[in-house]
Amino acid sequence: MDVNKIRKICRPIRIVLGLALITTGFVTGNKWFFLGVVPLIAGIANFCPLCIITKKCDI
């Protein structure tokens, strides 16, 4: 599968996941909402931390 296709598919998923985690944290009053910042920034910047860990994507 093409790396660019994967990034186009995963980018909106990371953004939505980040926003969902941040929203859930604010609603419940839990401090773990900061965890949602990582996928949100990764989605906005079109950066995949998993590619660096697995070394399967050409960056």
All heavy atoms as a GROMACS GRO file, in nm:
protein
  455
    1MET      N    1   0.083  -0.117   0.000
    1MET     CA    2   0.000   0.000   0.000
    1MET      C    3   0.089   0.125   0.000
    1MET      O    4   0.195   0.126   0.060
    1MET     CB    5  -0.089   0.000   0.124
    1MET     CG    6  -0.212   0.079   0.108
    1MET     SD    7  -0.320   0.051   0.250
    1MET     CE    8  -0.462   0.128   0.187
    2ASP      N    9   0.042   0.228  -0.065
    2ASP     CA   10   0.117   0.353  -0.077
    2ASP      C   11   0.116   0.430   0.054
    2ASP      O   12   0.013   0.442   0.120
    2ASP     CB   13   0.054   0.437  -0.188
    2ASP     CG   14   0.137   0.558  -0.221
    2ASP    OD1   15   0.258   0.557  -0.194
    2ASP    OD2   16   0.080   0.655  -0.275
    3VAL      N   17   0.232   0.483   0.093
    3VAL     CA   18   0.246   0.555   0.220
    3VAL      C   19   0.158   0.680   0.220
    3VAL      O   20   0.095   0.713   0.321
    3VAL     CB   21   0.394   0.593   0.244
    3VAL    CG1   22   0.408   0.680   0.366
    3VAL    CG2   23   0.478   0.469   0.257
    4ASN      N   24   0.150   0.749   0.109
    4ASN     CA   25   0.068   0.871   0.103
    4ASN      C   26  -0.080   0.840   0.121
    4ASN      O   27  -0.153   0.919   0.180
    4ASN     CB   28   0.091   0.945  -0.028
    4ASN     CG   29   0.230   1.007  -0.032
    4ASN    OD1   30   0.282   1.050   0.069
    4ASN    ND2   31   0.288   1.011  -0.149
    5LYS      N   32  -0.125   0.725   0.070
    5LYS     CA   33  -0.265   0.684   0.091
    5LYS      C   34  -0.293   0.660   0.238
    5LYS      O   35  -0.396   0.699   0.291
    5LYS     CB   36  -0.293   0.555   0.013
    5LYS     CG   37  -0.371   0.572  -0.110
    5LYS     CD   38  -0.407   0.436  -0.164
    5LYS     CE   39  -0.414   0.445  -0.315
    5LYS     NZ   40  -0.451   0.320  -0.377
    6ILE      N   41  -0.200   0.594   0.304
    6ILE     CA   42  -0.216   0.565   0.446
    6ILE      C   43  -0.222   0.694   0.526
    6ILE      O   44  -0.306   0.710   0.614
    6ILE     CB   45  -0.101   0.475   0.497
    6ILE    CG1   46  -0.108   0.338   0.431
    6ILE    CG2   47  -0.104   0.461   0.648
    6ILE    CD1   48   0.012   0.250   0.456
    7ARG      N   49  -0.135   0.788   0.494
    7ARG     CA   50  -0.134   0.916   0.566
    7ARG      C   51  -0.263   0.994   0.544
    7ARG      O   52  -0.312   1.060   0.634
    7ARG     CB   53  -0.014   0.999   0.525
    7ARG     CG   54   0.113   0.947   0.584
    7ARG     CD   55   0.226   1.039   0.558
    7ARG     NE   56   0.347   0.987   0.620
    7ARG     CZ   57   0.462   1.046   0.615
    7ARG    NH1   58   0.474   1.161   0.553
    7ARG    NH2   59   0.567   0.993   0.673
    8LYS      N   60  -0.316   0.989   0.422
    8LYS     CA   61  -0.442   1.060   0.394
    8LYS      C   62  -0.558   0.999   0.472
    8LYS      O   63  -0.648   1.069   0.513
    8LYS     CB   64  -0.474   1.057   0.244
    8LYS     CG   65  -0.388   1.151   0.165
    8LYS     CD   66  -0.425   1.147   0.018
    8LYS     CE   67  -0.332   1.235  -0.062
    8LYS     NZ   68  -0.363   1.230  -0.205
    9ILE      N   69  -0.555   0.869   0.492
    9ILE     CA   70  -0.660   0.801   0.566
    9ILE      C   71  -0.644   0.826   0.716
    9ILE      O   72  -0.741   0.854   0.787
    9ILE     CB   73  -0.658   0.649   0.537
    9ILE    CG1   74  -0.696   0.624   0.392
    9ILE    CG2   75  -0.751   0.574   0.631
    9ILE    CD1   76  -0.673   0.482   0.347
   10CYS      N   77  -0.522   0.819   0.766
   10CYS     CA   78  -0.498   0.828   0.910
   10CYS      C   79  -0.503   0.970   0.964
   10CYS      O   80  -0.532   0.989   1.083
   10CYS     CB   81  -0.362   0.768   0.943
   10CYS     SG   82  -0.358   0.590   0.923
   11ARG      N   83  -0.477   1.069   0.881
   11ARG     CA   84  -0.474   1.207   0.931
   11ARG      C   85  -0.605   1.250   0.994
   11ARG      O   86  -0.607   1.297   1.109
   11ARG     CB   87  -0.433   1.301   0.818
   11ARG     CG   88  -0.417   1.443   0.865
   11ARG     CD   89  -0.369   1.533   0.756
   11ARG     NE   90  -0.341   1.664   0.810
   11ARG     CZ   91  -0.313   1.768   0.737
   11ARG    NH1   92  -0.307   1.755   0.606
   11ARG    NH2   93  -0.290   1.884   0.793
   12PRO      N   94  -0.720   1.235   0.925
   12PRO     CA   95  -0.845   1.277   0.990
   12PRO      C   96  -0.879   1.193   1.113
   12PRO      O   97  -0.938   1.243   1.209
   12PRO     CB   98  -0.952   1.261   0.883
   12PRO     CG   99  -0.887   1.207   0.764
   12PRO     CD  100  -0.741   1.195   0.788
   13ILE      N  101  -0.838   1.066   1.112
   13ILE     CA  102  -0.863   0.980   1.228
   13ILE      C  103  -0.786   1.031   1.350
   13ILE      O  104  -0.840   1.037   1.460
   13ILE     CB  105  -0.826   0.833   1.196
   13ILE    CG1  106  -0.921   0.779   1.090
   13ILE    CG2  107  -0.828   0.748   1.321
   13ILE    CD1  108  -0.883   0.643   1.036
   14ARG      N  109  -0.660   1.071   1.329
   14ARG     CA  110  -0.580   1.125   1.440
   14ARG      C  111  -0.640   1.255   1.493
   14ARG      O  112  -0.642   1.278   1.614
   14ARG     CB  113  -0.435   1.148   1.396
   14ARG     CG  114  -0.357   1.021   1.379
   14ARG     CD  115  -0.209   1.049   1.364
   14ARG     NE  116  -0.178   1.131   1.249
   14ARG     CZ  117  -0.137   1.086   1.131
   14ARG    NH1  118  -0.123   0.958   1.112
   14ARG    NH2  119  -0.110   1.168   1.032
   15ILE      N  120  -0.687   1.340   1.404
   15ILE     CA  121  -0.746   1.468   1.447
   15ILE      C  122  -0.872   1.444   1.529
   15ILE      O  123  -0.890   1.501   1.637
   15ILE     CB  124  -0.773   1.559   1.326
   15ILE    CG1  125  -0.640   1.603   1.263
   15ILE    CG2  126  -0.855   1.681   1.367
   15ILE    CD1  127  -0.654   1.676   1.132
   16VAL      N  128  -0.960   1.358   1.479
   16VAL     CA  129  -1.085   1.329   1.550
   16VAL      C  130  -1.057   1.260   1.684
   16VAL      O  131  -1.118   1.294   1.785
   16VAL     CB  132  -1.178   1.243   1.462
   16VAL    CG1  133  -1.297   1.191   1.540
   16VAL    CG2  134  -1.225   1.323   1.342
   17LEU      N  135  -0.962   1.168   1.686
   17LEU     CA  136  -0.927   1.100   1.810
   17LEU      C  137  -0.873   1.199   1.913
   17LEU      O  138  -0.910   1.195   2.031
   17LEU     CB  139  -0.824   0.990   1.784
   17LEU     CG  140  -0.774   0.914   1.905
   17LEU    CD1  141  -0.887   0.832   1.967
   17LEU    CD2  142  -0.658   0.825   1.867
   18GLY      N  143  -0.787   1.289   1.869
   18GLY     CA  144  -0.732   1.389   1.960
   18GLY      C  145  -0.840   1.479   2.016
   18GLY      O  146  -0.844   1.506   2.137
   19LEU      N  147  -0.930   1.526   1.931
   19LEU     CA  148  -1.040   1.611   1.978
   19LEU      C  149  -1.133   1.536   2.072
   19LEU      O  150  -1.180   1.592   2.171
   19LEU     CB  151  -1.118   1.667   1.858
   19LEU     CG  152  -1.044   1.772   1.775
   19LEU    CD1  153  -1.125   1.806   1.651
   19LEU    CD2  154  -1.014   1.895   1.857
   20ALA      N  155  -1.158   1.409   2.043
   20ALA     CA  156  -1.245   1.329   2.129
   20ALA      C  157  -1.182   1.309   2.267
   20ALA      O  158  -1.252   1.320   2.369
   20ALA     CB  159  -1.273   1.193   2.065
   21LEU      N  160  -1.053   1.282   2.272
   21LEU     CA  161  -0.985   1.264   2.400
   21LEU      C  162  -0.983   1.394   2.481
   21LEU      O  163  -1.006   1.393   2.603
   21LEU     CB  164  -0.843   1.215   2.380
   21LEU     CG  165  -0.827   1.070   2.337
   21LEU    CD1  166  -0.683   1.041   2.298
   21LEU    CD2  167  -0.872   0.976   2.447
   22ILE      N  168  -0.959   1.506   2.414
   22ILE     CA  169  -0.958   1.635   2.483
   22ILE      C  170  -1.097   1.668   2.536
   22ILE      O  171  -1.113   1.709   2.651
   22ILE     CB  172  -0.905   1.745   2.390
   22ILE    CG1  173  -0.756   1.724   2.363
   22ILE    CG2  174  -0.929   1.883   2.449
   22ILE    CD1  175  -0.700   1.812   2.254
   23THR      N  176  -1.199   1.648   2.454
   23THR     CA  177  -1.337   1.676   2.495
   23THR      C  178  -1.378   1.587   2.612
   23THR      O  179  -1.438   1.635   2.710
   23THR     CB  180  -1.434   1.654   2.377
   23THR    OG1  181  -1.392   1.737   2.269
   23THR    CG2  182  -1.575   1.688   2.416
   24THR      N  183  -1.346   1.459   2.604
   24THR     CA  184  -1.379   1.367   2.713
   24THR      C  185  -1.310   1.407   2.843
   24THR      O  186  -1.370   1.402   2.951
   24THR     CB  187  -1.339   1.222   2.675
   24THR    OG1  188  -1.402   1.187   2.553
   24THR    CG2  189  -1.376   1.125   2.783
   25GLY      N  190  -1.186   1.450   2.832
   25GLY     CA  191  -1.114   1.494   2.950
   25GLY      C  192  -1.175   1.617   3.015
   25GLY      O  193  -1.185   1.626   3.137
   26PHE      N  194  -1.217   1.712   2.933
   26PHE     CA  195  -1.280   1.832   2.988
   26PHE      C  196  -1.416   1.802   3.050
   26PHE      O  197  -1.450   1.854   3.155
   26PHE     CB  198  -1.296   1.940   2.881
   26PHE     CG  199  -1.174   2.023   2.860
   26PHE    CD1  200  -1.120   2.038   2.733
   26PHE    CD2  201  -1.110   2.086   2.964
   26PHE    CE1  202  -1.008   2.114   2.713
   26PHE    CE2  203  -0.997   2.163   2.946
   26PHE     CZ  204  -0.945   2.177   2.819
   27VAL      N  205  -1.493   1.716   2.985
   27VAL     CA  206  -1.626   1.683   3.036
   27VAL      C  207  -1.618   1.608   3.168
   27VAL      O  208  -1.693   1.635   3.261
   27VAL     CB  209  -1.706   1.602   2.930
   27VAL    CG1  210  -1.834   1.546   2.988
   27VAL    CG2  211  -1.737   1.689   2.810
   28THR      N  212  -1.526   1.514   3.177
   28THR     CA  213  -1.515   1.434   3.299
   28THR      C  214  -1.430   1.501   3.406
   28THR      O  215  -1.430   1.458   3.521
   28THR     CB  216  -1.454   1.296   3.268
   28THR    OG1  217  -1.323   1.315   3.214
   28THR    CG2  218  -1.540   1.218   3.173
   29GLY      N  219  -1.357   1.606   3.368
   29GLY     CA  220  -1.272   1.674   3.464
   29GLY      C  221  -1.141   1.601   3.490
   29GLY      O  222  -1.071   1.629   3.586
   30ASN      N  223  -1.107   1.509   3.404
   30ASN     CA  224  -0.987   1.430   3.419
   30ASN      C  225  -0.868   1.503   3.357
   30ASN      O  226  -0.879   1.565   3.252
   30ASN     CB  227  -1.008   1.295   3.349
   30ASN     CG  228  -0.903   1.194   3.388
   30ASN    OD1  229  -0.800   1.228   3.444
   30ASN    ND2  230  -0.930   1.069   3.357
   31LYS      N  231  -0.754   1.496   3.420
   31LYS     CA  232  -0.633   1.562   3.369
   31LYS      C  233  -0.570   1.487   3.251
   31LYS      O  234  -0.476   1.536   3.191
   31LYS     CB  235  -0.529   1.576   3.480
   31LYS     CG  236  -0.576   1.654   3.598
   31LYS     CD  237  -0.577   1.801   3.567
   31LYS     CE  238  -0.608   1.876   3.696
   31LYS     NZ  239  -0.678   1.997   3.674
   32TRP      N  240  -0.618   1.371   3.219
   32TRP     CA  241  -0.562   1.293   3.110
   32TRP      C  242  -0.600   1.347   2.973
   32TRP      O  243  -0.562   1.291   2.871
   32TRP     CB  244  -0.606   1.147   3.122
   32TRP     CG  245  -0.526   1.074   3.225
   32TRP    CD1  246  -0.556   1.059   3.357
   32TRP    CD2  247  -0.400   1.010   3.206
   32TRP    NE1  248  -0.459   0.988   3.421
   32TRP    CE2  249  -0.361   0.957   3.329
   32TRP    CE3  250  -0.318   0.992   3.097
   32TRP    CZ2  251  -0.242   0.888   3.346
   32TRP    CZ3  252  -0.200   0.923   3.114
   32TRP    CH2  253  -0.164   0.872   3.237
   33PHE      N  254  -0.674   1.458   2.968
   33PHE     CA  255  -0.711   1.513   2.839
   33PHE      C  256  -0.587   1.560   2.763
   33PHE      O  257  -0.590   1.572   2.641
   33PHE     CB  258  -0.811   1.628   2.853
   33PHE     CG  259  -0.754   1.754   2.910
   33PHE    CD1  260  -0.700   1.850   2.827
   33PHE    CD2  261  -0.757   1.778   3.046
   33PHE    CE1  262  -0.648   1.967   2.878
   33PHE    CE2  263  -0.707   1.895   3.099
   33PHE     CZ  264  -0.651   1.990   3.014
   34PHE      N  265  -0.475   1.581   2.834
   34PHE     CA  266  -0.352   1.619   2.767
   34PHE      C  267  -0.304   1.509   2.672
   34PHE      O  268  -0.230   1.536   2.579
   34PHE     CB  269  -0.242   1.651   2.868
   34PHE     CG  270  -0.264   1.779   2.941
   34PHE    CD1  271  -0.290   1.780   3.077
   34PHE    CD2  272  -0.262   1.900   2.874
   34PHE    CE1  273  -0.310   1.898   3.145
   34PHE    CE2  274  -0.282   2.019   2.940
   34PHE     CZ  275  -0.306   2.018   3.076
   35LEU      N  276  -0.346   1.386   2.696
   35LEU     CA  277  -0.311   1.276   2.607
   35LEU      C  278  -0.366   1.298   2.466
   35LEU      O  279  -0.308   1.254   2.369
   35LEU     CB  280  -0.364   1.144   2.665
   35LEU     CG  281  -0.326   1.016   2.595
   35LEU    CD1  282  -0.175   0.996   2.600
   35LEU    CD2  283  -0.396   0.899   2.658
   36GLY      N  284  -0.476   1.368   2.455
   36GLY     CA  285  -0.536   1.396   2.325
   36GLY      C  286  -0.459   1.497   2.242
   36GLY      O  287  -0.480   1.508   2.122
   37VAL      N  288  -0.369   1.570   2.305
   37VAL     CA  289  -0.292   1.671   2.234
   37VAL      C  290  -0.195   1.605   2.135
   37VAL      O  291  -0.173   1.657   2.026
   37VAL     CB  292  -0.216   1.761   2.334
   37VAL    CG1  293  -0.123   1.856   2.264
   37VAL    CG2  294  -0.316   1.837   2.421
   38VAL      N  295  -0.142   1.491   2.170
   38VAL     CA  296  -0.044   1.423   2.084
   38VAL      C  297  -0.104   1.384   1.949
   38VAL      O  298  -0.051   1.422   1.845
   38VAL     CB  299   0.017   1.301   2.157
   38VAL    CG1  300   0.108   1.223   2.064
   38VAL    CG2  301   0.091   1.345   2.281
   39PRO      N  302  -0.216   1.309   1.945
   39PRO     CA  303  -0.271   1.276   1.813
   39PRO      C  304  -0.325   1.398   1.739
   39PRO      O  305  -0.323   1.403   1.616
   39PRO     CB  306  -0.382   1.175   1.841
   39PRO     CG  307  -0.411   1.185   1.984
   39PRO     CD  308  -0.290   1.240   2.051
   40LEU      N  309  -0.372   1.498   1.813
   40LEU     CA  310  -0.422   1.619   1.748
   40LEU      C  311  -0.309   1.692   1.676
   40LEU      O  312  -0.323   1.728   1.558
   40LEU     CB  313  -0.488   1.711   1.850
   40LEU     CG  314  -0.546   1.840   1.795
   40LEU    CD1  315  -0.659   1.810   1.697
   40LEU    CD2  316  -0.596   1.928   1.907
   41ILE      N  317  -0.198   1.712   1.742
   41ILE     CA  318  -0.084   1.780   1.679
   41ILE      C  319  -0.027   1.695   1.565
   41ILE      O  320   0.008   1.747   1.460
   41ILE     CB  321   0.024   1.812   1.784
   41ILE    CG1  322  -0.028   1.921   1.877
   41ILE    CG2  323   0.154   1.856   1.717
   41ILE    CD1  324   0.062   1.952   1.993
   42ALA      N  325  -0.022   1.564   1.586
   42ALA     CA  326   0.028   1.476   1.481
   42ALA      C  327  -0.062   1.480   1.358
   42ALA      O  328  -0.014   1.477   1.244
   42ALA     CB  329   0.038   1.333   1.533
   43GLY      N  330  -0.192   1.491   1.378
   43GLY     CA  331  -0.284   1.498   1.266
   43GLY      C  332  -0.277   1.631   1.194
   43GLY      O  333  -0.279   1.638   1.072
   44ILE      N  334  -0.266   1.739   1.270
   44ILE     CA  335  -0.259   1.871   1.209
   44ILE      C  336  -0.127   1.888   1.132
   44ILE      O  337  -0.125   1.943   1.022
   44ILE     CB  338  -0.274   1.980   1.317
   44ILE    CG1  339  -0.418   1.979   1.369
   44ILE    CG2  340  -0.239   2.117   1.261
   44ILE    CD1  341  -0.440   2.068   1.489
   45ALA      N  342  -0.018   1.839   1.188
   45ALA     CA  343   0.112   1.853   1.124
   45ALA      C  344   0.137   1.746   1.017
   45ALA      O  345   0.242   1.748   0.951
   45ALA     CB  346   0.222   1.846   1.229
   46ASN      N  347   0.044   1.652   1.001
   46ASN     CA  348   0.058   1.540   0.908
   46ASN      C  349   0.186   1.462   0.938
   46ASN      O  350   0.264   1.430   0.850
   46ASN     CB  351   0.055   1.587   0.763
   46ASN     CG  352   0.019   1.475   0.669
   46ASN    OD1  353  -0.032   1.371   0.710
   46ASN    ND2  354   0.044   1.495   0.542
   47PHE      N  355   0.205   1.433   1.064
   47PHE     CA  356   0.322   1.362   1.114
   47PHE      C  357   0.274   1.235   1.182
   47PHE      O  358   0.181   1.238   1.260
   47PHE     CB  359   0.396   1.452   1.215
   47PHE     CG  360   0.501   1.381   1.293
   47PHE    CD1  361   0.620   1.346   1.234
   47PHE    CD2  362   0.481   1.350   1.426
   47PHE    CE1  363   0.718   1.280   1.307
   47PHE    CE2  364   0.577   1.285   1.499
   47PHE     CZ  365   0.696   1.250   1.440
   48CYS      N  366   0.338   1.124   1.152
   48CYS     CA  367   0.297   0.997   1.209
   48CYS      C  368   0.408   0.942   1.299
   48CYS      O  369   0.511   0.897   1.250
   48CYS     CB  370   0.265   0.898   1.099
   48CYS     SG  371   0.205   0.741   1.161
   49PRO      N  372   0.388   0.947   1.432
   49PRO     CA  373   0.491   0.894   1.522
   49PRO      C  374   0.512   0.744   1.504
   49PRO      O  375   0.621   0.694   1.526
   49PRO     CB  376   0.438   0.924   1.661
   49PRO     CG  377   0.323   1.016   1.646
   49PRO     CD  378   0.279   1.008   1.505
   50LEU      N  379   0.408   0.674   1.461
   50LEU     CA  380   0.420   0.530   1.441
   50LEU      C  381   0.517   0.497   1.328
   50LEU      O  382   0.584   0.395   1.331
   50LEU     CB  383   0.282   0.470   1.412
   50LEU     CG  384   0.270   0.320   1.415
   50LEU    CD1  385   0.309   0.267   1.553
   50LEU    CD2  386   0.130   0.277   1.382
   51CYS      N  387   0.527   0.585   1.228
   51CYS     CA  388   0.622   0.563   1.118
   51CYS      C  389   0.766   0.564   1.169
   51CYS      O  390   0.848   0.489   1.121
   51CYS     CB  391   0.603   0.669   1.011
   51CYS     SG  392   0.453   0.650   0.916
   52ILE      N  393   0.796   0.650   1.264
   52ILE     CA  394   0.932   0.657   1.317
   52ILE      C  395   0.962   0.533   1.401
   52ILE      O  396   1.070   0.477   1.394
   52ILE     CB  397   0.952   0.786   1.400
   52ILE    CG1  398   0.948   0.905   1.306
   52ILE    CG2  399   1.080   0.781   1.478
   52ILE    CD1  400   0.959   1.038   1.375
   53ILE      N  401   0.863   0.489   1.478
   53ILE     CA  402   0.884   0.373   1.564
   53ILE      C  403   0.901   0.246   1.482
   53ILE      O  404   0.991   0.166   1.506
   53ILE     CB  405   0.766   0.357   1.662
   53ILE    CG1  406   0.764   0.475   1.759
   53ILE    CG2  407   0.775   0.226   1.738
   53ILE    CD1  408   0.639   0.483   1.844
   54THR      N  409   0.817   0.226   1.380
   54THR     CA  410   0.823   0.104   1.301
   54THR      C  411   0.922   0.112   1.186
   54THR      O  412   0.961   0.010   1.131
   54THR     CB  413   0.685   0.070   1.242
   54THR    OG1  414   0.643   0.177   1.157
   54THR    CG2  415   0.585   0.046   1.352
   55LYS      N  416   0.961   0.233   1.147
   55LYS     CA  417   1.053   0.257   1.035
   55LYS      C  418   1.002   0.195   0.905
   55LYS      O  419   1.081   0.150   0.823
   55LYS     CB  420   1.192   0.208   1.070
   55LYS     CG  421   1.254   0.282   1.184
   55LYS     CD  422   1.392   0.236   1.215
   55LYS     CE  423   1.441   0.326   1.326
   55LYS     NZ  424   1.529   0.277   1.418
   56LYS      N  425   0.871   0.194   0.888
   56LYS     CA  426   0.813   0.138   0.766
   56LYS      C  427   0.771   0.245   0.667
   56LYS      O  428   0.745   0.215   0.553
   56LYS     CB  429   0.693   0.050   0.800
   56LYS     CG  430   0.732  -0.076   0.871
   56LYS     CD  431   0.616  -0.169   0.884
   56LYS     CE  432   0.661  -0.297   0.951
   56LYS     NZ  433   0.563  -0.401   0.947
   57CYS      N  434   0.765   0.369   0.709
   57CYS     CA  435   0.724   0.478   0.620
   57CYS      C  436   0.846   0.554   0.574
   57CYS      O  437   0.941   0.572   0.650
   57CYS     CB  438   0.629   0.574   0.693
   57CYS     SG  439   0.482   0.495   0.757
   58ASP      N  440   0.843   0.600   0.454
   58ASP     CA  441   0.952   0.684   0.402
   58ASP      C  442   0.918   0.828   0.436
   58ASP      O  443   0.823   0.884   0.387
   58ASP     CB  444   0.965   0.669   0.252
   58ASP     CG  445   1.006   0.528   0.213
   58ASP    OD1  446   1.080   0.466   0.290
   58ASP    OD2  447   0.964   0.483   0.104
   59ILE      N  448   1.000   0.886   0.521
   59ILE     CA  449   0.973   1.023   0.564
   59ILE      C  450   1.064   1.117   0.488
   59ILE      O  451   1.175   1.098   0.465
   59ILE     CB  452   0.993   1.039   0.716
   59ILE    CG1  453   0.894   0.949   0.786
   59ILE    CG2  454   0.977   1.181   0.760
   59ILE    CD1  455   0.912   0.941   0.936
   0.00000   0.00000   0.00000
